[in-house]
Amino acid sequence: MTMARDYRPIVPLIYDAGLGHGSWHQVLAAMIQLFGGHCGSFICRRPDGSGGRSVEIGFDPRAIEQFFGYFATRNPLLQRGLHRTVGTVVADPDVMPKAELRRTEYYNDLLLKQEDTNAILTAYLWRDNERFVVFNCNRSPREPEFDAADKDALRPLLVHFYRAIEMALRLGTLEGATTLGAPLCDGALHGIIVTDEFGAVLYANAVAERFLAEADGLTAGAAGLAAATPAASAALAATLARAATGCDGGTLALPRPRRGRPLYVVAAPLPEEALWLQPARRRVLLLLRDPAERAELGEQDLRSLFGLTRAEARLALRLYRGEDLAAAATSLGISPHTARTHLNATLAKTESTRQAELMQRLVTVAELVSRRPSV
């Protein structure tokens, strides 16, 4: 495709990204525009073609999930191009005859149907013992095929990509550039676990460590996280695998035989752009919550926030901790009538219309004050 190309704006973007001061997404957007594509990606895989991370623009998340999932072993362009040397630039017909490619499931069900892609320009940017990295620019069936002029125009940029990736790896800008913040996590009400794609625990906050130590519904071993039953373990593994592709992993209720109540789990990817060159370190964030556990709440907090009297605050705390009104009255040594009077005053001062609404307000306050830094 004949077109005027100005490399000057892209080169500094490449080096800024390599130094950790810029964005690989910004580089990719400039490359897609330069080579006339409608979408594109930087992809990093293990040397054998397994695993992988990507920086992508213009793809449906479901297509990315299938690209690294179902089609990971059904991608003929990957299999035939796996051992290409660094510095090689190819269009898809250089890897596989077009007529043959168009007969494949990969072309018809992923490239054409989900990515609106007919032609791909690929450059092999980096290879070492842990990874190989490629750039892809995709064109739709309504655009011309990539030709020799496109490949010739891409080659001068490869040395800059190589140097930028080398700098990124050497300087460590890809290692843990985004952290969760240990003080915040250890003060969180939720259990927080970071795992790899196979469920190996990379980090657990104090609440999560307690859940794991209890070994009631969730354990961590040499094979990664496991649940209390084979079915729950399979569901957990599927959730982790889904989140590792960069998609929402969803929610689970893991059974806990001793307590009888479940442990709620929310799974989400940790898609830090700075880690995209680490194909063996896809990370998943798990949030864990026991529905019966509540944060500690102090009498003085209720008095300060809502203007409650000492007696009203003490009753509210009994209700917050799960007692009903009659039990709270007995615990406090007051009559049911007095307890009802204190409750009505508390409802008015907290602008609550009923007891359930009061409990919601108290939970919100408890979660807020629990994050108060210690001095």
N, C-alpha and C positions, 0 to 999 in steps of 0.2 A: 504494500500500500504506500503510494508516494505521498509524503506529507512533510511539511517543514517541522523540524524538531530542534528545540532549544534546550540543551542539556544544562545550561548554567544554573537555573534555579534548583535543579534536583541534586546536584553533587553535594552542596553543603547540607541539604536535608539528610542525605545518607549518612554523612559523618556525624551530624548532630544526634541522629538516632543511635548510632553505634556508641557514642559517648554517653548515652543516657540522658542527654539534654533535649532531645526531640522525640518525635513520634514516628514509629514505623507505619502507622496508618496514614500519616501525612505523606510519607515517601510513596506508599502504595498508590494513594490517590493521584499523585503526580505522574507515576509510571503508567497507570491505566489511561490517563488522559493523553500522555505522550504517545502511546502506542495504539490509540483508537479503540480501546476495549470498553465494554459496558460493566465488567466486573473483573476481579482478579484477586490474587493471593500471594503471600509468602508462606511456604509450607516447610516445616522442619519435621523430619522423620528419623527414626533409628536407621542405622545402616542397612538392616535387613528389610526395611520398608514398613515395619510395624509401628504402632503407636502414632504419635504425631501431634503437633500443635500448629496453629496457623494464625496469621493476621489476614483478614479477608474483608473485602468491600463488595457489596452488591449481591450477596447470597442469602437465600432464605435459611434461617437457622436449622430447619429440618433437613435441608440439603447437606449442610455441614455435618450434621449428626450422621446421616447415611454415608457421606464420603469417608468418614473415619470409622464407621461401623460396618454396615452390610457390604458396602462396596470396597472396603479396604483390601479384600482378597479377590475382588472381581473387577479390578481396574487394570485393563491391559496396558495402558500407557505407563502406569507405574511399573508394572512387572517388566516391560520391555526397555524401560529407560532407567531402571534401578542402578545400573553400574556405569552410567555415563560419567565422564570426567568433568571436573570443575572447569568452567570456562566454555562449556558446550552450550550452544543455542540451537534449539530445534523448534519447528512447527510440528503439529501432530502428524502430518503425513510422513515426516522424516522418521517417526517412531513406528507407525503402523499405517498401511495403505488406507486411504479414506473409505473406500468401499467396504473394506473389512471392518473398520471401526464402526461404521454405520449399521452393521448387523449385530453389534453387541448390545447386551442388556445395559452396560455402563453408559453407552452413548444415548440410547433411546429413553431409558428410565431416569437417568440422573442428569447427564449433560443437557440433552435437548428438552426434556420435560420439566425439570426442576430448575435448571440454571440458564435456560434459553441460550445454550452454547453450542456452536457448531465448530469453531476453530480455536485452537489454543497455541499461544507462543510461550515457550518454556526456556528458562535460563538456569543452568546449574551453578549455584553461587558458592557453595562451600561443602566440604566433606572432611570428616575426621572419624575417630573411632567411636564416637557417640552419636553422630548425626550427619545427615546430609540435608541441604537446604536448596530450595528452588523458588524461582519467581514464575508465576503464571499470569498471563493476560488473556482474557476470554472475549471472543466476538460472537455475536448472535448470527443466526442464519441469514439475516438481512444485510450483513456486512461482508466484505470480501475476505477471502482466506489470507492468512499471513504469508508473505512472500520473502524472497531473498533480501529485498531492501529493508524489510522490518528486522530480519535477523542481523544484518550488517549494522543497522542503527543501534541495536541493543548491545552488541559486543563491547564497545568502548566503556560502557558503564560497569562492566563486571569487575574490573580491578578495584573500583571504588567500593562496591558491595563487599568484596573479599576483605579489603582492609578494614572496613567498618565492622564487619562481623568479628574479625580477628581482634580488634580493639575492644569490642563489647565483651568477648569471652575473657580476654586477658585482664581487663580492668574490673571484671566482676559486676558489671552493671546489670547483668541478668540474674544475679544471685540474690534472691530475697529483697529486691528493690522495694517491693510493697509488703509491709508487715501489718499484722493485725493490731499490734500494740499490746504488749503483755499486761500492763497495768489495767487498761480498759477491759481486756478479756477476763482477767482474774477477778474483776469486780462485777462482771456480768451475772445476771440472774440465770441466763440460759447456760447449759453446757455447750462449749464450743470445741469442735474437733476439726482439724485439718488432716485430710488423708491424701494418699496418692490414688490413682485410678483403681488400684486393687484392694483398697481398704487398709493399707498400712498406715498407722497413726504417725503423723509428722509433728503434730502439736495437739495438746489438750489443756484447756484451762482448768482451774481448780474444781469447778462444778462437774465438768466432764470426767476428771480424774476420779472423783467420788463415785459417779455412776459406774465407771469401769471397775473400780475396786469392789463395789457391791456385787458385780457379776450377776445382776438380776435383769436379764433381758438384753444385755449388751456386754460383750467381752472383747478384748484385744489380745490376739496371739500371733504366732509366727506367720499364720496365713492371713492376717488382717482382722478386721472387725467381723464378729459373728453375733447372731441373735440367738434367742432361746430355742427356736425350732428350725428344722431344715427349711420349711416354707418361708419363715421370716428371714432367715439368712439369705435365701435366694432372692427375696424381694429387696433386701438391703443391697446385695451385690448388683442387682439390676439398676437400682437407684444411683449407686455410685458410678456405674459405667455410663449411665445416661448423663449425669452431671459432668463427668470427665470429658465429654464431647463438647462442652460449652453450653449445653442446654439446661433448662430448669430440671433438676432431678425429681422434684415433686415432694410429697410428704408421706410419712409412714407412721403407723402406730405399732410399735414393737411390744409384743406381749411380755409381761414380767410375772413369772409364776409365783414368786413369794408375795409380792404386793397385791397382785390381782388387778392392778390398774396399769395401763400401758405407759410407755415412754414415747412421747411424740418426737418425731424427727423431721426436720426440714433439710433438704440437700440442695446445694447450689454450687455452680462452678466458681473457681477463683481465676478469672480470666485476665490476670495481670499481663499487660502487653510485654512488660520487660522479661517475662519468662517464656516467650514463645520459642526461643531457641533451645529449650530444654525438653526434648520430646519424651524423656523418661520421667518427667516430673509434673505430669498433669495433676492438678490439685483440686480437691473438693472440700467445700465448707459444709459441715454438719452442725445444725443447731438442735440441741436436745432440751426437752422440758418435761418435768414431772407435773402433770396438771394439778396435783394436790399441794404442791409446794408454793409457798408465798414468801416474799421478801420480808425481812424484819421491819417493823414499824414502831416508832416510839411515841409515847404519850405526849412529849413536848412538841413533836412535829405537828400533831393534830391540833394542839392548843394554839400553836403559832400560826398555822395556816388557816384555821377555820374559826378561831376564837372560842373553842370548846372549853367548858369548865373541866376541872380534873375528873369529876364524876362522869361527865359525858364522854370524855376521852377514854376513860377506863372501860366503859361499857362498849364503845365503838371498837376498841382493841379486842375485847372478848368475842364480839361478833365477827370481826375480821379473821380471827384464828379458828373459826368454825363452830363456835357454840351458838345455840339458838337463844332466843331472848329469855326464856325461862331458866335455862342452864346458866346463862350469864348473870341473871339476877341472883340465883342461888350462890354462885361463886363469889359475887361481890357483897353478899349479905344484905341485899335490898329487896323490897317487895316487887312483885310483878308490876304493880301500878307505877311505882317510882321508876322502874326500868323503862316502862312505856313512855313516861314523861321525858326521861333523858333521851330516848330514841327520837321522839318527835322533835325535841329541841335540836338534836344533831342533824336530823333530816333538813330542818329549816336552815341551819347555819351552813350546811354543805350544799344547799340548793338542790337537794335530792327529793324526788317525789315518792320514792318507795325504798325499801331496804336493799333490794337488788341493785338499784342505782347507786346507793351509798357504798356498797361493796366494790363496785366498779371504780368509784372515785378513790377509795382507800387503796386498791391495788395499784392504781396509777401513781398515787403519792408514794407508796412503798417502793415501786420500781425507780422512781425519781430519786428519792433520798438514799437508796442503796448505792447509788453511783457517786455519792458525796465522797470526796477524797479524805483520807484519814490524815490527821496532823499529829 
